[in-house]
Amino acid sequence: MKQYDAIIIGAGQAGGPLARKLAAAGKKTAIIEKRWVGGTCVNDGCTPTKTMVASAKMAYLAANSGPLGVKIKNFSVDMPKIKKRKDDIVHQAREGNQKGIEKTQNLDLLFGEAVFTGEKTISVKLNSGREKELKADLIFINTGAKPFVPEIEGINDIGYLDSTSIMELDHIPEHLLVIGGNYIGLEFGQMFRRFGSKVTVIERSGRIVSREDEDISEALTKILKDEKIAIHTNASATRFKKKTGGNIVATISKDGKEEKIKCSHVLIAVGRTPQSKSLNLDSTGVKVDDKGFIIINDKLETNVKGIYALGDVKPGPAFTHISYNDYTIVYRNLIEKQKLTIKDRPVPYCMFTDPQLGRIGLSENEAKKLGIKYKVAKLPMAHVARAIETGDTRGFMKAVVDPDTKKILGAAVLGQEGGEIMTVLQMAMMGNITYEQIRYCVFAHPLYAESLNNLFLALED
């Protein structure tokens, strides 16, 4: 049994940086990773998907360059080359992360699967076949989440794709059926439509991105339908059957009626589930909720003192930047003796459809539910000079504000550089800058951000 000061399970966006910082602070540290350093973000999420989104954007621009006076004829999509570019970028990021850990003194990197054998003891079945026993007073669980696969008749017979395996395709699906009309499903659906696939999206709710305001959902639906993506809402897949020759027939229940859709590939994109089950948490006394997420307090500590959960394995928003922020909170509290919590921290996010959807703070629906006083400022991208000049006026900017304090409560930007524009408003919110100050702020012309002047002009009495 080898004694450490700290053990970290999972080398994701919280685990890797935390391990290096704890080791640099003088704590003898071990980090255990069963697969690859970098976690979901580097290997299966942000890095590879946004790399492929960039390729899809180039295909879209080539196909739609005519209105700007540039005619591109007979362009083609080279899927093996797109995949190789994605793989090269992932490997570079992964290796950079791993080298950073390996060169850190006072830090051991173990590749294998960790299982708790007691409250603060862990057995690691190394990928080499050997086993090691470790213990520490501080343990950090950063095991993340994996794609959730629903129980649907025939699903295990069709070779379905998930958000990881779809990026290993070296060919373009003839007809991709996407189960799930939220962020992951829509990013991949639009991507493969632009590569040349026929795409159909099935969403159980009454509208896609149902967590967002109705106007966001409506505008995004139009954008995707304009790209000839078929969208079925109030619909769910009830059965799959693989036919001779490889095609798949999906039975869809929609508004109480059944219909069949013939496709070549099925992407399951209905959410993710925490990777906590294999840890044998019963031996530690660490509590999980009914979905398997590890329960934590506002300082990310579980019900067992000294054991923490970071990133997607705990409840709450599952974003890379939240996982990284978890690490900074835990580190600063433990080593710098601060008293930081996750309560009321900003939760910005961006969906990388094209155009992007950047979001921060309260939506209009959330403001209504809270029963607070609010006003809404809204500006179509068709009224944004930069959008007109670049030839893409899809979407709009929207902000929810307090009419008394004139502070910004939340914002949604569906448009080119939507995430970047949202971030400007996030920083305003963090600095208590009022919408009146932004209304009269001098921005460089002709940026997208400059149109924040006009966004808040609509609120003038």
C-alpha positions in Angstrom: 0.0 0.0 0.0 1.7 3.2 -1.2 0.9 6.4 0.8 0.3 9.7 -1.1 -0.9 13.1 0.1 -3.4 13.3 -2.8 -4.9 10.9 -5.3 -6.7 12.1 -8.4 -8.9 9.7 -10.4 -9.2 10.9 -14.0 -6.9 13.2 -16.0 -9.5 15.4 -17.4 -9.8 19.2 -17.4 -9.9 19.4 -13.6 -7.7 16.4 -12.8 -4.6 17.1 -14.8 -4.1 20.8 -13.8 -5.0 20.0 -10.2 -2.4 17.1 -10.0 0.4 19.4 -11.3 -0.5 22.2 -8.9 -0.8 20.0 -5.9 2.6 18.4 -6.7 4.2 21.8 -7.2 2.8 22.8 -3.8 4.7 20.0 -2.2 2.1 17.3 -1.9 3.1 13.8 -3.1 0.4 13.1 -5.7 -0.8 10.3 -7.9 -3.1 10.7 -10.9 -4.9 7.6 -12.3 -6.2 7.6 -15.9 -7.8 4.5 -17.5 -7.6 5.7 -21.0 -6.0 9.0 -22.3 -4.8 12.1 -20.6 -7.0 15.2 -21.4 -10.4 13.7 -20.6 -13.5 14.1 -22.8 -12.7 17.6 -23.9 -9.4 16.8 -25.6 -10.1 13.3 -26.8 -13.9 13.1 -27.5 -15.4 16.5 -27.0 -14.4 20.1 -27.6 -11.1 19.6 -29.5 -12.1 17.0 -32.1 -15.7 18.3 -32.6 -14.8 21.9 -33.1 -12.0 20.8 -35.4 -14.6 19.0 -37.6 -17.1 21.9 -37.3 -14.4 24.1 -38.9 -14.2 21.7 -41.8 -17.9 21.7 -42.2 -18.0 25.5 -42.1 -15.5 25.6 -45.0 -17.8 23.3 -47.0 -20.8 25.6 -46.2 -18.8 28.7 -47.3 -17.7 27.0 -50.5 -21.3 26.1 -51.3 -22.7 29.5 -50.4 -20.0 31.9 -51.8 -21.9 32.9 -54.9 -23.8 35.8 -53.3 -20.5 37.4 -52.4 -19.3 37.2 -56.0 -17.1 34.2 -55.7 -18.1 31.1 -57.6 -16.6 27.8 -56.4 -17.4 24.9 -58.7 -17.1 21.2 -58.0 -15.5 21.4 -54.6 -15.4 18.0 -52.7 -15.3 16.9 -49.1 -12.3 14.6 -48.2 -13.5 12.8 -45.1 -10.3 10.8 -44.5 -8.4 14.0 -44.6 -10.9 15.7 -42.2 -10.5 12.8 -39.8 -6.7 12.8 -40.1 -6.6 16.6 -39.3 -8.9 16.0 -36.3 -6.7 13.1 -35.1 -3.5 15.0 -35.5 -4.8 18.0 -33.4 -6.2 15.6 -30.7 -2.9 13.7 -30.5 -0.9 16.9 -30.2 -3.2 18.2 -27.4 -3.2 14.9 -25.6 0.6 14.4 -25.8 1.1 18.0 -24.6 -1.1 17.3 -21.6 0.6 14.0 -20.8 4.1 15.5 -21.1 3.2 18.3 -18.7 2.2 15.7 -16.1 5.1 13.4 -16.7 7.7 16.2 -16.2 6.2 17.4 -13.0 8.2 16.4 -10.0 6.4 14.8 -7.0 3.7 13.4 -9.4 3.1 9.8 -10.5 0.9 9.1 -13.5 -0.7 5.6 -13.5 -2.6 4.2 -16.4 -5.3 1.9 -15.2 -8.7 1.6 -13.6 -9.3 2.7 -10.1 -11.6 1.0 -7.6 -12.1 2.1 -4.0 -11.4 -0.7 -1.5 -12.0 1.4 1.6 -12.8 5.0 2.6 -9.4 6.4 1.6 -7.8 3.3 -0.1 -7.8 2.6 -3.9 -6.8 -0.5 -5.9 -5.6 0.3 -9.5 -5.7 -2.4 -12.1 -2.9 -1.1 -14.3 -3.3 -1.4 -18.1 -0.1 -3.5 -18.0 -2.0 -6.2 -16.0 -0.4 -5.5 -12.6 -2.2 -4.1 -9.6 -1.3 -1.3 -7.2 -2.8 -0.3 -3.8 -2.8 3.3 -2.9 -4.1 5.5 -0.1 -4.3 9.2 0.6 -6.1 11.6 2.9 -7.1 13.8 -0.1 -8.9 12.1 -3.0 -10.4 13.9 -6.0 -12.8 12.1 -8.4 -12.7 13.5 -11.9 -14.0 10.5 -13.9 -16.4 12.4 -16.1 -19.4 11.1 -18.0 -20.1 9.0 -21.1 -22.9 8.9 -23.7 -26.2 7.7 -22.4 -27.8 5.0 -24.5 -31.6 4.6 -24.0 -33.3 1.2 -24.0 -35.0 1.0 -27.5 -35.9 -2.2 -29.2 -33.2 -3.4 -31.6 -30.7 -0.6 -30.7 -27.9 -3.1 -30.0 -28.4 -4.7 -33.4 -27.8 -1.7 -35.6 -24.2 -0.6 -34.8 -25.4 2.8 -33.6 -23.1 5.8 -33.3 -22.5 8.0 -30.2 -20.7 11.3 -29.9 -17.4 9.5 -29.7 -17.7 6.9 -32.4 -19.2 9.2 -35.0 -15.9 11.0 -35.2 -14.1 7.8 -36.3 -16.1 7.7 -39.5 -13.9 8.0 -42.6 -16.8 8.2 -44.9 -19.9 10.3 -45.3 -23.2 8.7 -44.1 -25.8 8.5 -46.8 -28.6 9.3 -44.3 -27.8 10.1 -40.7 -30.7 9.8 -38.2 -30.0 11.9 -35.1 -31.8 10.9 -31.9 -31.8 14.0 -29.8 -32.4 17.7 -30.7 -30.0 19.4 -28.3 -26.5 20.7 -28.4 -24.6 17.5 -29.4 -27.1 16.2 -31.8 -27.5 19.5 -33.6 -23.8 20.2 -33.9 -23.2 16.8 -35.5 -26.4 16.9 -37.6 -25.5 20.2 -39.1 -21.8 19.1 -39.6 -22.7 16.0 -41.5 -25.4 17.7 -43.5 -22.7 20.1 -44.7 -20.4 17.2 -45.5 -23.1 15.8 -47.8 -25.3 13.5 -45.7 -29.1 13.6 -45.6 -29.9 14.4 -42.0 -33.1 13.8 -39.9 -33.3 14.9 -36.3 -35.8 13.3 -33.8 -36.6 15.2 -30.7 -38.9 14.1 -27.9 -39.8 17.6 -26.7 -42.1 20.0 -28.5 -39.1 21.9 -29.9 -35.3 21.6 -30.3 -33.0 23.1 -27.6 -36.0 23.1 -25.3 -34.1 24.6 -22.4 -33.7 27.8 -24.4 -36.3 30.5 -25.0 -38.9 29.8 -27.6 -37.6 32.5 -30.0 -34.1 30.9 -29.9 -35.6 27.5 -30.7 -37.7 28.9 -33.5 -34.8 30.8 -35.1 -32.5 27.8 -34.9 -35.1 25.5 -36.3 -35.4 27.8 -39.4 -31.6 28.0 -39.8 -31.3 24.2 -39.8 -34.4 23.6 -42.0 -32.9 26.1 -44.5 -30.0 23.8 -44.8 -32.4 21.0 -45.6 -32.2 19.2 -42.2 -35.5 17.4 -41.4 -36.6 18.0 -37.8 -39.4 16.0 -36.1 -40.4 17.2 -32.7 -42.8 15.5 -30.2 -41.3 12.3 -31.6 -39.3 9.4 -30.3 -37.7 6.3 -31.7 -39.4 3.1 -30.5 -37.8 0.4 -32.6 -34.8 -0.2 -34.9 -34.3 -3.0 -37.4 -31.3 -3.7 -39.6 -32.2 -4.7 -43.1 -30.2 -6.9 -45.6 -27.6 -4.7 -47.2 -26.9 -2.7 -44.1 -29.7 -0.1 -44.1 -31.6 0.6 -40.9 -35.3 1.1 -40.5 -36.3 3.2 -37.5 -39.9 3.2 -36.2 -40.8 6.7 -34.9 -43.8 7.6 -32.7 -44.9 11.1 -33.5 -48.0 12.7 -32.1 -49.4 9.3 -31.3 -48.8 7.9 -34.8 -46.1 5.6 -36.1 -44.0 6.2 -39.1 -40.9 4.5 -40.5 -37.6 6.2 -41.5 -35.0 4.4 -43.6 -31.4 5.5 -42.9 -27.8 4.4 -43.1 -26.6 5.5 -39.7 -28.1 6.3 -36.3 -26.5 8.8 -33.9 -27.7 8.6 -30.3 -27.4 12.0 -28.7 -29.8 12.1 -25.8 -27.4 13.0 -23.0 -24.6 11.7 -20.9 -24.4 9.5 -17.7 -21.7 9.8 -14.9 -18.9 7.3 -14.7 -19.2 6.6 -11.1 -20.6 3.0 -11.0 -17.3 1.2 -11.5 -15.6 3.1 -8.6 -17.2 1.0 -5.9 -18.2 4.1 -3.9 -20.2 2.0 -1.4 -16.8 1.1 0.2 -16.2 4.8 0.8 -19.6 5.9 2.0 -19.6 8.6 -0.7 -23.3 9.3 -1.7 -24.6 9.5 -5.2 -28.0 10.7 -6.5 -30.5 8.5 -8.3 -28.7 9.1 -11.6 -25.3 8.2 -10.3 -23.9 11.7 -10.0 -21.7 12.2 -6.9 -23.3 14.5 -4.4 -21.1 17.5 -3.3 -21.4 20.6 -1.3 -20.7 24.2 -2.4 -17.0 23.6 -2.0 -17.1 20.4 -4.1 -16.5 18.1 -1.2 -18.6 14.9 -0.9 -20.2 13.7 2.4 -16.9 12.1 3.2 -14.3 14.6 4.4 -11.3 14.8 2.2 -13.0 13.3 -0.9 -14.0 15.7 -3.6 -15.8 15.3 -7.0 -15.0 17.6 -9.9 -16.3 18.0 -13.4 -19.1 16.0 -15.1 -19.3 13.2 -12.5 -21.1 15.6 -10.2 -24.5 17.2 -10.8 -24.8 20.5 -12.5 -23.7 22.0 -15.9 -21.4 19.6 -17.8 -19.0 22.0 -19.5 -15.2 21.8 -19.8 -14.8 25.4 -18.4 -16.9 24.4 -15.3 -14.6 21.4 -14.7 -11.6 23.6 -15.0 -13.1 26.1 -12.6 -13.8 23.3 -10.2 -10.1 22.6 -10.0 -9.2 26.3 -9.4 -11.8 26.5 -6.5 -10.6 23.3 -4.8 -6.9 24.2 -5.2 -7.3 27.8 -3.9 -9.3 26.6 -1.0 -7.0 23.8 0.1 -3.6 25.4 -0.7 -4.2 29.1 -0.5 -6.8 28.8 2.3 -9.4 30.8 0.5 -13.2 30.3 1.0 -14.5 30.0 -2.5 -17.7 28.2 -3.5 -19.5 27.2 -6.6 -22.6 29.1 -5.5 -23.7 31.8 -7.9 -20.7 31.4 -10.2 -21.3 32.4 -13.8 -22.2 29.5 -16.2 -21.5 30.7 -19.7 -21.8 28.3 -22.6 -21.7 28.2 -26.4 -23.3 25.8 -28.8 -21.2 25.4 -31.9 -23.9 25.2 -34.5 -23.3 27.7 -37.2 -24.2 30.4 -36.3 -23.2 29.9 -32.7 -25.5 30.3 -29.7 -23.7 32.0 -26.8 -25.6 32.1 -23.5 -25.0 33.6 -20.0 -27.2 34.2 -17.0 -31.0 34.3 -17.0 -33.1 33.5 -20.0 -36.4 35.2 -20.5 -38.3 32.1 -19.5 -36.3 31.8 -16.3 -36.9 35.5 -15.5 -40.6 34.9 -15.9 -40.6 31.9 -13.6 -38.8 33.9 -10.9 -41.4 36.5 -11.1 -38.9 39.4 -11.2 -39.2 42.7 -13.0 -37.3 42.6 -16.3 -37.1 44.0 -19.8 -35.9 42.4 -23.0 -33.7 44.0 -25.6 -33.5 42.3 -28.9 -31.7 43.1 -32.1 -31.9 41.0 -35.3 -28.5 40.2 -36.9 -30.0 41.7 -40.1 -29.6 45.1 -38.4 -25.9 44.5 -37.5 -23.5 46.2 -39.9 -20.8 43.6 -39.5 -23.3 40.8 -40.2 -24.6 42.5 -43.4 -21.0 43.2 -44.6 -19.9 39.5 -44.1 -23.1 38.2 -45.7 -24.5 36.2 -42.8 -27.5 37.9 -41.1 -29.0 34.8 -39.5 -30.0 35.0 -35.8 -30.3 37.8 -33.3 -28.9 39.3 -30.0 -31.0 39.3 -26.9 -30.5 40.6 -23.4 -32.6 40.4 -20.2 -32.1 43.4 -18.0 -33.3 44.8 -14.7 -35.3 48.0 -15.5 -34.5 49.6 -12.1 -30.8 48.8 -11.6 -30.2 48.7 -15.3 -28.0 45.7 -14.8 -27.8 42.8 -17.3 -29.4 39.6 -16.0 -28.7 37.4 -18.9 -28.0 37.2 -22.7 -28.4 35.0 -25.7 -26.6 35.7 -28.9 -27.5 33.5 -31.9 -25.2 34.7 -34.7 -21.7 34.7 -36.1 -19.2 35.0 -33.2 -22.2 34.6 -30.8 -19.9 33.2 -28.1 -17.5 36.0 -28.3 -20.3 38.7 -28.2 -21.9 36.8 -25.2 -18.5 37.0 -23.4 -18.5 40.8 -23.7 -21.9 40.8 -21.9 -20.7 38.3 -19.3 -17.8 40.6 -18.4 -20.2 43.5 -18.1 -22.4 41.4 -15.7 -19.3 40.5 -13.6 -18.3 44.1 -13.4 -21.8 45.4 -12.7 -21.7 47.5 -15.8 -25.1 48.7 -16.7 -26.8 48.5 -20.1 -26.8 52.3 -20.3 -23.0 52.3 -20.0 -22.8 49.8 -22.8 -25.4 51.8 -24.8 -23.0 54.8 -24.9 -19.7 52.9 -24.9 -17.3 53.6 -27.8 -16.7 50.4 -29.6 -14.4 50.0 -32.6 -16.3 50.1 -35.9 -17.5 47.9 -37.5 -17.3 45.0 -35.0 -20.1 42.7 -34.0 -19.7 44.0 -30.5 -20.4 47.6 -31.7 -24.0 46.6 -32.2 -24.4 46.2 -28.5 -25.0 50.0 -28.7 -28.0 49.4 -30.8 -29.2 46.4 -28.8 -29.7 48.5 -25.7 -30.9 51.5 -27.7 -34.2 49.6 -27.9 -34.6 50.0 -24.1 -34.6 53.8 -24.2 -37.8 55.3 -22.7 
